[in-house]
Amino acid sequence: MTIQPRRALRNRRGAISALLATTLAVVSLPLATPAVATGSTTPLAAGTYLITLADQPLVTYDGSVDDLPATRPAKGKRLDVTAPGAKRYRTHLTDKQSQVAKKVGATVRQHYAVTTNTFSAKLSAAQLVQLARTKGVTNIAPDRFHHVTDDKTSTDFLGLSGRKGLWAALGGTAEAGKGIVIGDIDTGIWPESASFGAPALTAGKPTGPRGGKPTRDDPYRPYLDGTTTVMHKADGTTFTGTCQTGESFTATDCNQKIISARYFAEGWLQNVPASNRAGYISPRDSQGHGTHTASTAAGNAGVRATADGRDLGTISGVAPAATIAVYKALWQSKDGKKDGGLTSDLVAAIDQAVADGVDVINYSLGSTFESTYDDPAQTALRNAAAAGVFVATAGGNAGPEASSLDNTAPWTTTVAAGTIAPHTGTVTLGNGKSYTGISTSVQDTVGSAPLVLADAVRTAGAADADYCAAGTLDAARTAGKVVVCTRGVTARTDKSAEVKRAGGVGMVLVNNGKESTDGDLHSVPTVHLGGPAATAVRDYAAAGDATVTLSRGGAGETYPQVAGFSSRGPSLVGNGDLLKPDITAPGSTILAAVAPPGNHGHDFDYYSGTSMATPHIAGLAALYLSEHPTWSPMSVKSAMMTTATPTRTADGKDSTDVFAQGAGEVEAEAMLSPGLVYDSGDQDWLGYLEGVGIDTRSGVDAVDPSDLNYPSIAIGELFGSQTVTRTVTATSAGTYRAKVDLPGVKATVSPSVLHFSHPGQKRTFTVRFDVTTAPSGVLDTGSLTWTSGRTTVRSPIAVTPQSVHAPAEIKGTGTSGETTYSVTPATSTLTATARGPVSAPPVKGTLTGTAETYYEAAIPAGTKASQISVHFDVAEGNLAGVVWGPMIDGVLQSAAFADPDSNGVFTVNVSRTNADAIFVAVVAVDYSDGGDSVTPYTYQVNRVSEDSPVTGKATVTPGTSRVTPGTPTDLTAAWSGVPAGARSTVWIEYPNGAGTFLTLN
């Protein structure tokens, strides 16, 4: 959704709108509201929020408060939260948090001070609006739910194993990742898994070759100091953790592999009643997701995986010598509706992980929509990275839809999921046609056997039989048959369990749309088909008297490809100026350890998702930091990105889809010799945030977001020409020459040759982009490559030439008049068309006391622009405000405060949106003694389309003109015959759907 053109977003937002920067998805906002004329009086947003204050947290505090010394660690050092100065400053922050809460009558639920200066509290609508006006409050965000993001061996595919693999080059699996701690924020861990087998933790006194304190031969061995786990790390600092006991989890469940385990559930427990809680209230995993991610990142080497008596082969974690610290913050509910974790618990987990001293955070989770940069969890991750922690985050599983990513902040490494050599099975129909799909369960040939649609063998009156839901198949009619089951409604493995219950001998799982095909461990031999193959099998079975044979193997698809489920860019939060995802790693049909309770009793299983790709990157970062322990997180990310290679398309060609693959597929061995790296840190990120319009209260100057020193280059709107700046640091001596490949755009690198005499030298260069023949409004992708001998340093480029740079809104008054304004075209021909004016009848209403009412402003198909206006007549001393957000299929996607103009009118402008309605909450806060003040308001929605009825006349001149690209030119908007007593809206449209709101009266 475009609220206003990208450049306008670089201006500072108003004091209120900057505060509510994320969604109200977890708050009980009404999603089905009454007709616009009446509104609703259901209480607004009475829920838990996270309130961030302006003072710096411990990891970035620079000593600016009198008598409180700086706590920010020196470069290459880690934060010590036990230092006296850190304890004093932490107390200072938590005291101020309590004072702010007390001002509005709220009670602090949780304090956070390490990675973010934030507290959580339950707020009413009145308290929400009061806090928005409180000095020192920089952000208010709802406590919303986050969810897990759901060669045939990925470590073989990455080139880690074998005599010439990366593990061997690092000294073997016993050394790969040694001295590094990976913090896994997830659903917990199943400690009995063979992937985590290790000697017990022992006290600090030497007790033999495998116990006691570390020795010269084993300097990183973890040990116990009382109940605290201590581990000296590769970077010279110390990790301190603990094994938190809880349901079915004791201190002895930790060992020299799982060196610490904690859980964070305060927010979730307050939100979910005991009757709806499943799993374990402890670090123990009941679902399997956290066990899978932890074992993928740092599980033991050479573990034999079996299931149902079948040998699935040998598996290893990416960094088998690294240790694991567990931070369980994702939970399981009985009805499935409250699965996941709340922001408050996630921030607590991140805070603790940094305080403990982890080197890497694996964050295989996300929201249903893109998190804003100042979301509390993203802020905590930013300060974790500022403290030297590498953060790997999942891009999401909402692909292949565009702009479906989450976790897109520049300080994390956003990971896409790629395929590896597929496990295949073949479906041979009785008509002689064969189709190959994905299968890990067809070991021996099945059939020839009757093939039936699930609906044809359903029990009487069964619903969802097509989906093979539990209890829907008639055993008498299913026995001995292979059943065609449709994906959806129930879990994939539950479908095969139903086929087995009913006596079926096999299953063909078919997709309905563009979903992925997955290699699950099924209860009966199963082949998963998608696309035309799924349709062909479904149609053949429907004809009757069908037979089928299932067999192992078959020609698989080209790999690595970006998996269909992997979320795509562009990032909407980044406005096209930051390329996400960053990189692709194996994430499809990944075999790893799981928790048996959530996986049909299996100890190992195949999972697919960006959640599975992310720990591959976390593990590779651990390998990197074990070799280069003082490298910054962004240098490690740069090394991975600039040595990556393109993924493949279905026909085997190199992919150019940067919004799917980022820089490409990670190359484990090449990443250790990057040649040059692009580094950045906290001050750079603050400048970037200022550049995208977020007031960080840091005093750091804004930079153009495209100028962030990033390993990729992105320009969301390339108007004629633009120059970006980068600085590289050499990891080895050499002379590098630049080459740019970007069709339709002339790119000039200056200087184009860089000389480095020794590692650590820095050089700055610029790249000027001039549009030549590239079409306007269409993404143009390419690359910048620096070459020195056999070393290549490749950065992906994504630019979008745009038609015009115009103001988001211009204003006029009176029944007639005109106004002249300036636009900057990107092409030699500029067209401008005035649509409207539109002036819908305003709705009048009143709010008594502290109250709120709600509306849904529908956006019919064909709507080009919508303008929502609310005007209050507020008594002196009282407050009023508007909260709004887009809705899709009845679900609120995000929310923000509207800003009032100089006349006190709150305006929401929406154009080029995929929303079908706009949610609007109209709020009044009464401070009068009686609490019964009446606040009148008017509410108006003007929708502009090609055929909307007009109220007057509007023109823009010149309508078509020859112009100089990149040079400002004037347009004159004129209007007449518009009503004087109500607001009118004109949409001035330019090429490619861009436009300007003309707001009248």
PyMOL commands that set and color helices and strands:
alter all, ss='L'
color gray80, all
select helices_A, chain A and resi 6-10+84-103+125-132+154-157+166-169+194-196+251-253+266-271+274-276+289-298+343-356+376-386+454-457+465-467+475-478+492-501+531-542+596-598+610-627+633-642+658-661+670-672+682-691+705-707+991-993
alter helices_A, ss='H'
color red, helices_A
select strands_A, chain A and resi 47-53+108-112+118-123+137-142+145-148+181-186+223-225+228-232+238-242+258-263+277-278+303-307+310-315+323-328+332-333+341-342+360-363+365-366+390-394+413-418+424-429+434-438+446-453+482-486+506-510+526-529+546-552+583-586+590-593+604-607+676-677+713-718+721-730+734-741+745-750+753-756+762-771+780-788+791-801+804-805+809-812+817-825+829-831+833-838+843-848+851-858+863-872+879-888+891-892+896-897+905-911+917-925+934-945+953-957+960-962+969-976+984-989+995-1000
alter strands_A, ss='S'
color yellow, strands_A
deselect
rebuild
show_as cartoon
